[in-house]
């Protein structure tokens, strides 16, 4: 296993940052460094799926990945970053300010080649619609941890229909009590149980 991949998989934050800075200084291709980081996140996701890692490890991995990406970003912007798998607009819906789950999904989407637009928390339906129109994103990810957000998710999806773009956008939802029943009630296309499954859904949406 590559040294950088191993460091991320083992959640060695300081080592990951040092390795990224060292490899940049040595002139290594930024995309190769990013690929190694992605591989590390894939391992974390696999360990989570196999119950070797839990939520705390997922949160740590997302934080480590994002910090490494901040270091790498200026170099990546100067190179061809390759074809993105798709554009995703994501946010926690109006009335909710929880963000940990959302940020986990963002990190895993980015590590799998998706271009992600994070609108933050307490996001109104019209804000989601405006960002979809602005970016041309074909995936909308709605997060909500409390039951009252289900109605807001439905209103957001209805706003896509009112704007005439529902047919162009796949919608996935997530939150601690989200299930297929909530998908049916809101009019979403799918729900993600966790960050790992959200990536698989996004991949399905773009194939």
C-alpha positions in Angstrom: 0.0 0.0 0.0 1.2 3.5 -0.8 2.6 5.4 2.2 0.1 8.2 1.9 -2.8 5.9 1.3 -1.8 3.9 4.4 -1.4 7.1 6.5 -5.0 8.2 5.7 -6.4 4.8 6.2 -4.8 4.7 9.6 -6.1 8.2 10.4 -2.6 9.7 10.9 -3.5 13.3 10.4 -0.1 14.9 10.9 1.6 12.3 8.8 -0.9 12.8 5.9 -0.3 16.5 5.8 3.5 16.1 6.0 3.4 13.5 3.2 1.3 15.7 1.0 3.5 18.7 1.5 6.6 16.6 1.0 5.3 15.1 -2.3 4.3 18.5 -3.6 7.8 19.8 -2.9 9.3 16.8 -4.7 7.3 17.6 -7.8 4.9 14.7 -7.7 1.8 15.0 -9.9 -1.1 16.5 -7.9 -3.5 14.0 -9.4 -1.3 11.1 -8.2 -1.4 12.5 -4.7 -5.1 12.9 -4.9 -5.5 9.3 -6.1 -3.6 8.1 -3.1 -5.9 10.1 -0.8 -8.9 8.7 -2.6 -7.6 5.2 -2.1 -7.2 5.9 1.6 -10.8 7.1 1.9 -11.9 4.0 0.0 -10.2 1.8 2.7 -11.8 3.8 5.5 -15.2 3.3 3.8 -14.6 -0.4 3.5 -13.6 -0.7 7.1 -16.7 1.3 8.1 -18.9 -1.1 6.0 -17.3 -4.1 7.8 -17.8 -2.5 11.2 -14.1 -2.2 11.8 -14.5 1.6 11.8 -17.4 3.6 13.3 -18.8 7.1 13.0 -15.9 8.7 15.0 -13.4 7.3 12.5 -15.5 8.5 9.5 -15.6 12.0 11.0 -11.8 11.9 11.5 -11.1 10.6 8.0 -13.3 13.3 6.4 -11.5 16.0 8.4 -8.0 14.6 7.5 -9.0 14.4 3.8 -10.4 17.9 3.7 -7.2 19.4 5.3 -5.0 17.5 2.9 -7.2 18.7 0.0 -6.7 22.3 1.2 -3.0 21.9 0.8 -3.3 20.2 -2.5 -6.0 22.4 -4.0 -3.7 25.2 -5.4 -1.6 22.7 -7.3 -4.7 20.8 -8.6 -6.2 24.0 -10.0 -3.1 24.4 -12.2 -3.4 21.0 -13.7 -6.1 19.1 -15.6 -8.1 17.5 -12.9 -9.7 14.9 -15.2 -13.4 14.4 -15.9 -15.6 14.8 -12.9 -18.2 12.1 -12.3 -20.9 14.6 -11.8 -22.0 17.8 -10.0 -23.8 17.6 -6.6 -25.5 20.4 -4.8 -25.8 19.6 -1.1 -27.1 21.2 2.1 -29.0 20.8 5.3 -32.5 21.9 4.7 -34.3 24.9 6.3 -35.0 24.5 10.0 -32.0 22.3 10.7 -28.4 23.3 11.5 -26.8 19.8 11.8 -23.8 19.4 9.6 -21.6 16.5 10.6 -23.4 13.9 8.4 -23.5 16.4 5.5 -19.8 17.1 5.7 -19.0 13.4 5.8 -21.0 12.9 2.6 -19.2 15.8 1.0 -15.7 14.4 1.8 -16.6 11.0 0.4 -18.2 12.5 -2.7 -15.1 14.6 -3.4 -12.8 11.7 -2.8 -14.7 9.8 -5.5 -14.4 12.5 -8.1 -17.6 14.4 -7.7 -17.8 18.2 -7.9 -19.6 19.3 -4.8 -21.4 22.6 -4.0 -22.0 22.9 -0.3 -24.8 25.4 0.6 -24.3 24.8 4.4 -27.2 24.5 6.8 -30.7 25.9 7.2 -31.0 26.2 3.4 -34.3 27.3 1.9 -35.9 25.5 -1.1 -35.4 28.4 -3.4 -31.7 28.5 -2.6 -31.3 24.9 -3.7 -33.2 25.6 -6.9 -31.1 28.6 -7.7 -27.8 26.7 -7.2 -29.0 23.8 -9.4 -29.8 26.3 -12.1 -26.5 28.1 -11.7 -24.3 25.0 -11.7 -26.2 22.6 -13.9 -25.8 20.0 -11.2 -27.8 16.8 -11.9 -27.8 15.6 -8.3 -29.3 17.2 -5.2 -28.5 15.9 -1.7 -30.7 17.0 1.1 -29.7 16.4 4.7 -32.0 16.7 7.7 -31.6 15.2 11.2 -35.0 16.1 12.7 -38.4 14.8 11.7 -39.8 18.2 10.9 -37.3 18.6 8.0 -39.1 15.9 6.0 -41.8 18.4 5.0 -39.1 20.9 4.0 -37.4 18.2 1.8 -40.8 17.7 0.1 -41.2 21.4 -0.4 -37.7 21.6 -1.9 -38.4 18.8 -4.3 -41.7 20.5 -5.2 -39.8 23.7 -5.9 -37.7 21.8 -8.4 -40.9 20.8 -10.2 -42.3 24.3 -10.1 -39.0 25.6 -11.6 -39.4 23.0 -14.4 -36.1 21.1 -13.6 -37.3 18.2 -11.5 -36.8 15.8 -14.5 -33.2 16.8 -14.8 -32.2 16.3 -11.2 -31.9 13.2 -9.1 -32.6 13.8 -5.4 -31.2 11.8 -2.5 -32.0 12.5 1.1 -30.3 11.5 4.4 -30.7 11.8 8.1 -31.0 9.6 11.2 -34.6 8.6 10.7 -34.8 8.8 6.9 -36.0 5.6 5.2 -37.9 4.4 2.1 -41.2 5.7 3.6 -39.7 9.2 3.9 -38.5 8.9 0.3 -42.0 8.1 -0.8 -43.5 10.9 1.2 -41.0 13.6 0.0 -40.8 12.5 -3.6 -37.1 11.9 -3.5 -35.3 9.3 -5.6 -33.3 7.5 -2.9 -32.0 7.7 0.6 -28.5 7.2 2.0 -28.0 5.4 5.3 -24.5 6.8 5.6 -21.7 8.6 3.7 -20.5 5.4 2.0 -24.0 4.5 0.7 -24.6 8.1 -0.5 -21.5 7.8 -2.8 -22.9 4.5 -4.2 -26.2 6.2 -4.9 -24.5 9.2 -6.6 -22.5 6.8 -8.8 -25.8 5.0 -9.8 -27.3 8.4 -10.6 -24.5 9.2 -13.0 -24.3 5.8 -14.9 
